[in-house]
């Protein structure tokens, strides 16, 4: 895979490290020193199976610098390739010009810095009705072919999924179900969440603060003490669309009985007790 990255001599840091522009000669005088630089930048065969770099000029002229873990970019195929399908791949994308992924029709100058992830093969949900995953499964290409359409890299399970995005206007978008707030050594932890949950046998959306509970109420830091949720709760349909007309603001706690050590992170989703609930019709509870 080292051959795929010979064109990366235009990376400024690497160029300045090995070439003295004043004397117009190499800074390095021994092969071992050059090999050390190649190792640092992941260009050597030894390291290129772990971490890689790519400078990509898209067909529309967008220019991007990528730092990749468990993946590399094939310039001939114009595809990102996953190295080990049993592990998540991560990437940092820095745009010199271009736009926020998915916003091309809206704002073609909203450059961004994106932190992306591509899940393990066993965690990929395959929507075979709309996508052909043959190249992902057989060739480890990151993404999928839309049925009757183009290759898609972003926003699908087999492609690059948002972990964190910073745009040109200072905006920040957190991917996944939310983020954890550890506090200053305070335990259990609190999380800001926007996730799908089951609350007393009702499948719903939760938007708010969870204390001592994972996103979606799927577990907890410790069932030795109560878990709490404060925020908006709304029912959702089979397409995960929220019913905001009938959403309610709730304060509720979960009093799952304490379990032995090996089950201390389990949370019984039928044990949520509503302390306060109000919707557009008034106080419910």
C-alpha positions as CSV (number, residue, x, y, z in Angstrom):
1,X,0.0,0.0,0.0
2,X,3.0,2.3,0.3
3,X,2.9,2.7,-3.5
4,X,-0.5,4.3,-3.3
5,X,1.0,7.2,-1.4
6,X,4.1,8.3,-3.4
7,X,2.1,11.4,-4.5
8,X,1.9,12.6,-1.0
9,X,5.3,14.5,-1.3
10,X,3.2,17.6,-1.5
11,X,2.3,17.4,2.2
12,X,4.1,20.5,3.4
13,X,5.3,19.1,6.7
14,X,7.0,16.1,5.0
15,X,8.5,18.3,2.3
16,X,10.0,20.7,4.8
17,X,11.3,17.9,6.9
18,X,13.4,16.2,4.2
19,X,14.3,19.1,1.9
20,X,16.3,22.3,2.5
21,X,15.0,24.9,0.2
22,X,17.9,27.3,1.0
23,X,20.6,24.9,-0.2
24,X,18.3,23.0,-2.5
25,X,19.3,19.6,-1.1
26,X,18.1,16.9,1.2
27,X,18.3,17.5,4.9
28,X,18.6,13.8,5.6
29,X,22.0,12.2,4.8
30,X,21.3,8.6,5.8
31,X,18.8,6.1,4.6
32,X,17.8,5.3,8.2
33,X,16.8,8.9,8.8
34,X,14.6,8.9,5.7
35,X,13.1,5.6,6.8
36,X,12.3,7.1,10.2
37,X,10.4,10.0,8.6
38,X,8.5,7.5,6.4
39,X,7.5,5.5,9.5
40,X,6.3,8.7,11.3
41,X,4.0,9.6,8.4
42,X,2.7,6.0,8.0
43,X,4.1,5.8,4.5
44,X,6.2,2.7,5.2
45,X,4.9,-0.7,4.5
46,X,5.2,-1.5,8.2
47,X,2.8,1.3,9.3
48,X,0.6,1.8,6.3
49,X,-1.7,-1.0,7.4
50,X,-2.6,1.0,10.5
51,X,-2.6,4.7,9.7
52,X,-2.7,6.5,6.4
53,X,-3.0,10.0,4.8
54,X,-4.6,11.2,1.7
55,X,-4.9,14.5,-0.2
56,X,-7.9,14.3,-2.4
57,X,-9.0,16.6,-5.2
58,X,-12.7,15.8,-6.0
59,X,-14.1,16.0,-9.5
60,X,-15.9,19.2,-8.5
61,X,-12.7,20.8,-7.4
62,X,-13.1,20.3,-3.7
63,X,-9.7,19.6,-1.9
64,X,-9.5,17.6,1.3
65,X,-6.8,16.3,3.6
66,X,-7.6,13.0,5.4
67,X,-6.0,11.2,8.3
68,X,-7.1,7.6,8.4
69,X,-7.0,4.7,10.9
70,X,-7.9,1.2,9.6
71,X,-8.5,2.6,6.1
72,X,-6.7,4.1,3.1
73,X,-7.7,5.9,0.0
74,X,-7.1,4.4,-3.5
75,X,-6.4,7.2,-5.9
76,X,-7.0,5.0,-9.0
77,X,-10.3,3.6,-7.8
78,X,-11.3,6.9,-6.1
79,X,-12.5,4.8,-3.2
80,X,-11.8,4.6,0.6
81,X,-10.9,1.0,1.5
82,X,-11.3,-0.5,4.9
83,X,-8.3,-2.6,6.0
84,X,-9.8,-4.8,8.7
85,X,-13.6,-5.4,8.5
86,X,-13.7,-6.6,12.1
87,X,-12.8,-3.2,13.5
88,X,-14.2,0.3,13.3
89,X,-12.4,2.7,10.9
90,X,-11.8,6.4,11.9
91,X,-10.9,9.4,9.9
92,X,-10.4,13.2,10.2
93,X,-11.3,15.2,7.1
94,X,-10.0,18.7,6.7
95,X,-11.4,20.7,3.7
96,X,-9.4,23.4,2.0
97,X,-12.4,24.2,-0.2
98,X,-15.7,22.4,-0.6
99,X,-18.7,22.1,1.7
100,X,-20.2,20.2,4.6
101,X,-21.1,16.7,3.5
102,X,-24.7,16.6,2.3
103,X,-25.0,20.3,2.0
104,X,-23.8,20.7,-1.6
105,X,-27.2,22.0,-2.9
106,X,-27.5,24.4,0.0
107,X,-24.1,26.0,0.6
108,X,-21.1,25.1,-1.6
109,X,-18.7,27.1,0.5
110,X,-19.4,25.8,4.0
111,X,-16.0,24.1,4.5
112,X,-15.7,21.8,7.5
113,X,-13.5,19.6,9.6
114,X,-15.1,16.3,10.1
115,X,-14.4,13.3,12.4
116,X,-15.9,10.2,10.8
117,X,-16.3,6.5,11.7
118,X,-17.1,3.4,9.6
119,X,-18.4,0.6,11.8
120,X,-17.4,-3.0,12.1
121,X,-18.9,-5.3,9.4
122,X,-21.1,-7.0,12.0
123,X,-22.6,-3.6,13.1
124,X,-23.5,-2.5,9.6
125,X,-27.3,-2.2,8.8
126,X,-27.8,-3.1,5.1
127,X,-30.7,-1.4,3.4
128,X,-30.7,-3.8,0.4
129,X,-33.9,-2.3,-0.9
130,X,-32.1,1.0,-1.7
131,X,-28.4,0.0,-1.9
132,X,-26.1,-2.6,-3.4
133,X,-23.4,-3.6,-0.8
134,X,-21.4,-6.0,-3.0
135,X,-18.3,-3.8,-3.2
136,X,-18.4,-3.1,0.5
137,X,-18.7,-6.8,1.4
138,X,-16.4,-8.3,-1.3
139,X,-13.8,-5.5,-1.8
140,X,-14.0,-3.6,1.5
141,X,-14.9,-0.3,-0.2
142,X,-16.3,2.2,2.3
143,X,-19.8,3.1,1.1
144,X,-22.4,1.5,-1.2
145,X,-24.0,1.8,-4.6
146,X,-27.4,3.4,-4.6
147,X,-29.8,1.2,-6.6
148,X,-30.0,3.0,-10.0
149,X,-27.8,5.8,-8.7
150,X,-24.3,6.8,-7.7
151,X,-21.8,5.6,-5.2
152,X,-22.6,7.0,-1.7
153,X,-19.9,7.5,0.9
154,X,-21.6,9.5,3.7
155,X,-24.6,9.0,5.9
156,X,-25.2,5.3,5.4
157,X,-24.2,2.5,7.7
158,X,-21.5,1.1,5.4
159,X,-20.0,4.5,4.7
160,X,-18.6,7.4,6.7
161,X,-20.8,8.3,9.6
162,X,-20.5,11.6,11.6
163,X,-18.8,11.6,14.9
164,X,-18.2,15.3,15.1
165,X,-18.4,18.1,12.5
166,X,-17.2,21.7,12.7
167,X,-18.4,24.0,10.0
168,X,-17.2,27.3,8.6
169,X,-19.6,29.3,10.7
170,X,-18.5,27.9,14.0
171,X,-21.3,25.4,14.2
172,X,-20.8,21.9,15.7
173,X,-22.7,18.7,15.0
174,X,-22.3,15.7,17.2
175,X,-23.1,12.4,15.6
176,X,-24.6,9.4,17.3
177,X,-27.2,9.6,20.1
178,X,-25.4,12.3,22.1
179,X,-22.4,12.9,24.3
180,X,-21.3,12.2,27.9
181,X,-20.5,14.8,30.5
182,X,-18.1,13.2,33.0
183,X,-18.0,16.2,35.4
184,X,-15.1,16.6,37.8
185,X,-14.8,13.0,39.0
186,X,-18.6,12.9,39.7
187,X,-20.2,9.5,39.4
188,X,-22.6,8.4,37.9
189,X,-22.3,10.3,34.7
190,X,-24.7,12.6,32.9
191,X,-25.4,12.5,29.2
192,X,-27.1,14.8,26.7
193,X,-29.1,12.6,24.4
194,X,-31.3,12.5,21.4
195,X,-32.1,8.9,21.0
196,X,-34.6,6.1,20.5
197,X,-35.7,4.4,23.7
198,X,-38.3,2.0,25.2
199,X,-40.0,3.5,28.2
200,X,-42.5,1.2,29.9
201,X,-43.1,-0.7,26.7
202,X,-43.5,2.5,24.6
203,X,-41.0,3.0,21.8
204,X,-40.2,6.7,21.8
205,X,-37.7,9.5,21.3
206,X,-35.9,11.1,24.2
207,X,-34.3,14.6,23.9
208,X,-32.8,15.9,27.1
209,X,-30.5,14.9,30.0
210,X,-30.0,11.4,31.2
211,X,-28.3,10.8,34.6
212,X,-26.9,7.4,35.3
213,X,-28.3,6.0,32.0
214,X,-26.8,5.3,28.6
215,X,-28.3,6.9,25.5
216,X,-31.7,5.3,24.8
217,X,-31.9,4.0,28.3
218,X,-30.1,0.8,27.3
219,X,-28.1,0.5,30.4
220,X,-26.6,2.5,33.3
221,X,-23.4,3.3,35.0
222,X,-24.6,1.5,38.2
223,X,-28.0,0.1,39.1
224,X,-27.0,0.6,42.8
225,X,-28.7,4.0,42.6
226,X,-31.6,5.6,40.6
227,X,-31.4,6.8,37.0
228,X,-33.1,10.0,35.9
229,X,-34.3,11.7,32.7
230,X,-35.4,15.3,32.2
231,X,-36.5,16.5,28.8
232,X,-38.8,15.9,25.8
233,X,-40.5,12.5,25.1
234,X,-42.3,11.8,21.9
235,X,-43.6,8.6,20.3
236,X,-42.1,7.6,17.0
237,X,-43.3,5.6,14.0
238,X,-41.6,2.8,12.1
239,X,-39.6,5.3,10.1
240,X,-38.3,6.9,13.4
241,X,-40.3,10.1,12.7
242,X,-41.3,11.8,15.9
243,X,-44.9,12.9,16.8
244,X,-44.0,16.4,18.0
245,X,-47.7,17.3,18.1
246,X,-48.1,15.1,21.1
247,X,-44.7,15.4,22.7
248,X,-44.4,16.0,26.4
249,X,-41.9,17.4,28.8
250,X,-41.2,14.8,31.5
251,X,-39.2,14.3,34.6
252,X,-38.9,10.6,35.5
253,X,-36.6,8.1,37.3
254,X,-35.8,4.5,37.0
255,X,-35.5,2.3,40.2
256,X,-34.2,-0.9,38.7
257,X,-33.4,-3.2,41.7
258,X,-29.7,-3.4,42.3
259,X,-28.1,-6.5,40.7
260,X,-24.9,-8.4,41.4
261,X,-21.6,-7.1,40.0
262,X,-21.8,-8.8,36.6
263,X,-25.2,-7.2,35.9
264,X,-24.6,-3.8,37.5
265,X,-24.9,-1.9,34.1
266,X,-28.4,-3.4,33.3
267,X,-31.4,-1.2,33.4
268,X,-35.0,-2.5,33.4
269,X,-36.9,-0.2,30.9
270,X,-40.2,-1.1,32.5
271,X,-39.2,0.6,35.7
272,X,-39.5,4.3,34.7
273,X,-41.6,6.3,37.1
274,X,-43.0,9.7,35.9
275,X,-42.6,12.5,38.5
276,X,-44.0,15.2,36.3
277,X,-45.3,15.3,32.7
278,X,-46.9,18.2,30.7
279,X,-48.0,18.5,27.1
280,X,-49.9,21.0,25.0
281,X,-53.1,20.0,26.8
282,X,-51.7,20.7,30.2
283,X,-50.3,18.7,33.1
284,X,-50.6,14.9,32.5
285,X,-49.1,13.7,35.7
